[in-house]
Amino acid sequence: MVLAGGHLSRRVGGCVTARAGGGVDGITEAREVMNIREASHYLGVSPETLYRYICEDRVPAFKLGNRWKFKKAVLDRWMEQEMRRASRGRQLEQARRR
């Protein structure tokens, strides 16, 4: 871990992740375009996990300048697809056991 620009940074896989201090308090409604903290809170994962998903190209995100951004509508569609994929996987596994 290194200190970069006042933020704690760490290399995860091939990506450098940054963790700013403080949590995401008081977010009652997700914004249409979210930053890494807001999106990680919305998805229920840590910012570090979300950075890993970005590096593994597992979650839809885009860079605006040097910051990762997430569109709520795109994340919602992605979550629906992931839930359908997981459900199909469970159904196939149950069918194999029979």
Steps between C-alpha positions, in 0.01 A plus 500: 500500500619848420379849575413680176352847497382472858316175431597147592576303183561134439581287199230238431578277203630733231309803627583755765206561729444800720303524820399839623421541865140510618194301415193561291255636754170663423451358152130432483460491125754392241600771256481434125881517472689373802861503611682194637382549859138558404496205260665266750243600761217454247628154401578396857869429442813673623669761279801266481280218365345736248847609380587131457182443298599795277848355445346161417250670264213349702298818561397776256689820576657789315771749574430871512840662519689281744192392701285193457128570455195274492157563348223377729281378210792301355581348840134406547496316163832332584365380837188359330719310251722368780196382698359320192839342431529379862144366494566304178819360653312378808231342281760318292677378813174369646416323172842327500444369852179324400 
